[in-house]
Amino acid sequence: MFERTLKIIDEHLLGKIKKQNILLVGVGGVGGFALESLVRLGFSSFTIIDADLFEESNLNRQVLCTKETIGHSKVEEAKKRALSINPNAQIEIKPIFLNQDNINEIFETSYDYIIDACDTVTTKYLLIKKAIESNTKIISCMGTGNRLNPSKVTITTLQKTYNDPLAKAMREILRKNEISVNIPVVWSSENPIKTKEKAPGSIVLVPAAAGLQIAYFILMDLKL
């Protein structure tokens, strides 16, 4: 499986990759592409959290959504997909909405990395707070909706983001609770397209780019 991989990374790094335990919260547009990339890179231990089922509207951007998976649990399908690539992967799934009532139970397990690919401000806040308390590395995804340009998606820190209402809301809640905003995030510098709809529009390009950037961030962090 890793014949081509080992042409550009060494056995030592691949060995480190295989030892990591990752918590992935949200396995939709961003989280699905992050999972796909990480499994193909050699990561093989995941806890995946998402309470949602796939809907037809997910077909345009979520890599795990097909006609066959509509109506199915996102975490169940994520596990099937990961195991279809690497049957030896260890995948724990939790079809729950992560909140204040259950987050302590989730963190009874220790993780090497937390991927925040959810879209709820309160859950993002709880994950960042727990990451800091437990000294666990986290990469948090900011807004990908109402955007078209994947080349505008990069990694920075939350304090350096702009043109992103979600990032602004996160800065405010973290500062209110005296928590550092110097955390790594994936974000888009593209100005969101203004629409009259409450729910944001989204196509595959930007969420996919964000998922790939998350995988790249973790790979490069391990490479240091």
C-alpha positions in Angstrom: 0.0 0.0 0.0 2.8 2.4 0.9 5.2 1.7 -2.0 4.7 5.1 -3.6 4.4 6.9 -0.2 7.9 5.7 0.8 9.4 7.4 -2.2 8.8 10.8 -0.6 8.7 10.1 3.2 10.8 7.7 5.1 10.0 4.6 7.2 10.5 6.5 10.4 7.8 9.1 9.6 5.5 6.4 8.3 6.0 4.5 11.6 5.1 7.7 13.6 2.0 8.1 11.4 0.7 4.6 12.2 1.0 5.2 16.0 -1.2 8.3 16.1 -4.6 8.3 17.7 -6.9 10.9 16.2 -10.3 12.3 17.4 -12.3 13.6 14.4 -15.4 15.6 15.2 -17.6 16.1 12.2 -17.4 13.8 9.1 -19.2 15.9 6.5 -17.6 18.0 3.7 -14.4 18.9 5.5 -14.1 15.9 7.9 -14.8 13.3 5.2 -11.9 14.6 3.0 -9.7 14.8 6.1 -10.4 11.2 7.0 -10.0 10.0 3.4 -6.6 11.7 3.2 -5.3 10.6 6.6 -6.3 6.9 6.0 -4.5 6.9 2.7 -1.4 8.5 4.4 -1.3 5.6 6.8 -3.1 6.9 9.9 -5.0 4.0 11.3 -6.5 4.9 14.7 -9.6 7.1 14.9 -12.5 8.0 17.0 -15.1 9.6 14.8 -18.0 11.6 16.2 -21.1 12.8 14.2 -24.8 12.5 14.9 -26.0 13.2 11.4 -27.3 11.0 8.6 -26.4 11.6 5.0 -29.0 13.6 3.0 -29.4 14.1 -0.8 -28.1 17.7 -0.4 -24.8 16.3 0.8 -24.1 14.7 -2.6 -22.6 17.9 -4.1 -19.6 18.1 -1.6 -19.3 15.2 0.8 -16.9 12.5 -0.3 -18.6 9.8 1.8 -22.1 10.6 0.5 -23.4 8.6 -2.5 -26.8 7.6 -3.6 -26.3 4.4 -1.7 -25.4 6.1 1.6 -28.3 8.6 1.8 -30.2 8.1 5.0 -27.3 6.2 6.6 -25.3 7.2 9.6 -22.3 9.3 8.7 -20.0 7.7 11.2 -21.1 4.2 10.1 -20.3 5.0 6.5 -17.0 6.7 7.5 -15.9 3.5 9.3 -16.8 1.4 6.2 -14.9 3.7 3.9 -11.8 3.7 6.1 -11.8 -0.1 6.5 -12.3 -0.5 2.7 -8.9 1.3 2.3 -7.1 -0.2 5.3 -8.8 -3.3 6.8 -6.4 -3.1 9.8 -7.5 0.4 10.8 -8.9 0.8 14.3 -12.1 2.9 14.0 -14.3 3.8 17.0 -17.5 5.6 16.1 -19.9 7.6 18.2 -23.2 8.8 16.5 -23.7 11.6 19.0 -23.8 15.3 19.1 -20.8 16.4 21.2 -21.7 18.7 24.0 -21.0 19.7 27.6 -22.9 16.6 28.9 -20.7 14.0 27.1 -17.4 15.6 26.3 -15.7 14.4 29.5 -16.5 10.8 28.6 -15.0 11.3 25.2 -11.8 12.6 26.8 -11.4 9.6 29.1 -9.3 8.4 26.1 -6.2 10.3 25.2 -5.6 11.5 21.6 -2.5 12.7 19.7 -4.6 15.1 17.5 -8.0 16.6 17.6 -9.7 17.5 14.3 -12.5 20.0 14.8 -14.5 19.7 11.5 -17.9 20.5 13.1 -19.9 23.7 12.4 -21.3 24.5 15.9 -19.6 27.3 17.8 -20.3 25.8 21.3 -18.8 22.4 20.3 -15.8 24.1 18.8 -15.3 26.1 22.0 -15.5 22.9 24.1 -13.0 21.1 21.9 -10.5 23.9 22.0 -10.9 24.2 25.8 -10.4 20.5 26.2 -7.4 20.5 23.9 -5.7 23.2 25.9 -6.6 21.5 29.3 -5.3 18.1 28.1 -2.3 19.5 26.2 -3.6 17.8 23.0 -2.8 19.3 19.6 -5.9 20.5 17.7 -6.6 21.8 14.2 -9.9 23.6 13.9 -11.7 24.4 10.7 -13.4 27.7 10.2 -16.0 28.6 7.7 -16.1 27.0 4.2 -19.6 27.9 3.1 -20.5 30.6 0.5 -17.0 30.3 -1.0 -15.7 29.0 -4.3 -11.9 29.3 -4.5 -9.9 26.4 -3.0 -6.6 28.2 -3.5 -7.7 30.7 -0.7 -7.7 27.9 1.9 -4.7 27.9 4.1 -3.4 27.2 7.6 -2.9 30.0 10.1 -3.8 30.9 13.7 -7.2 32.0 14.8 -6.0 35.4 15.7 -4.8 36.1 12.2 -8.0 35.2 10.3 -10.2 37.7 8.5 -13.2 37.7 6.2 -14.6 34.8 8.3 -17.7 35.4 10.5 -17.3 32.0 12.2 -13.7 32.8 13.1 -14.7 36.1 14.5 -17.4 34.5 16.7 -14.8 32.0 17.9 -12.3 34.7 18.8 -15.0 36.5 20.8 -16.1 33.4 22.8 -12.5 32.4 23.5 -11.4 35.8 24.6 -14.5 36.1 26.8 -13.5 32.9 28.5 -9.8 34.0 28.7 -8.6 31.3 26.3 -5.8 31.9 23.8 -6.8 32.5 20.2 -3.3 31.5 19.1 -4.5 28.1 17.9 -4.0 26.6 14.5 -7.0 26.8 12.1 -7.8 26.0 8.5 -9.6 29.0 7.0 -10.4 30.7 3.7 -9.4 34.3 3.1 -12.0 34.6 0.4 -14.8 37.0 1.1 -18.0 35.0 1.6 -20.6 35.3 -1.2 -23.6 37.2 0.1 -26.9 35.4 -0.3 -30.4 36.0 1.1 -30.5 32.4 2.5 -29.9 31.7 6.2 -28.2 28.4 5.5 -24.9 28.9 3.6 -24.3 27.5 0.1 -21.5 25.2 -0.4 -19.8 23.2 -3.2 -17.1 20.6 -3.0 -14.0 22.7 -3.8 -13.5 24.6 -0.5 -14.5 21.9 2.0 -12.3 19.4 0.1 -9.3 21.8 0.2 -9.9 22.3 3.9 -9.9 18.6 4.6 -6.7 18.2 2.6 -5.0 21.1 4.5 -6.0 19.4 7.8 -4.2 16.2 6.7 -1.2 18.2 5.5 -1.0 20.1 8.8 -0.9 16.8 10.9 1.6 15.2 8.5 4.0 18.2 8.6 3.6 18.5 12.4 4.8 14.9 12.7 7.6 15.5 10.2 9.2 18.2 12.4 
